[in-house]
Amino acid sequence: MNELADYQYEEWREGAACAEDTEGIFFPDDGDVGAIRRAKSICDDCPVAQDCLLYAIETNQSVGIWGGTTPRERRKLKRQWTEEIRRAS
């Protein structure tokens, strides 16, 4: 990441609902549906969830809940966005 990206990351991260996550609830086991649901519920009210999601996709975060999405959901979104860009070109 470049310096601007580092700054932007820090800026939005400070306002995140998960900024004080000391228990690691945003990195649940894949099959733990209850833990995934709990983490996502925190993201539902997060003022920077969209920034978090974009960061996760841009940096290929392959684990954890980012912007209210699981790794599988992020891969699907990335494929959809890529296809939309391809069609628009």
C-alpha positions, 0 to 999 in steps of 0.5 A: 500500500502507498502512503495515501492508502495507509492514511485513508485506511487508518482514517476510516478504521478509527471510526469502525464499530470493530475498532476495539475488537479485542476478542477477535470476533471478526475472525470466526471459524468458517462453520460457526454460523452464530459467530458469523451472524454476531460479527455481521450484526455489528457491521450492520450499524457501522458507519464505515462498513462500505470503506471496510468492504472496499479495503477488504476487496482491494487488498484481497482479505481472505479471512474474517468478516469485513464490511459485513461480508464473509470471504465467500461473499467478497469473492462473489462481489468481486466477480460481479463487479469485475463482470459489470466493468467488463460489460460496461467497457 
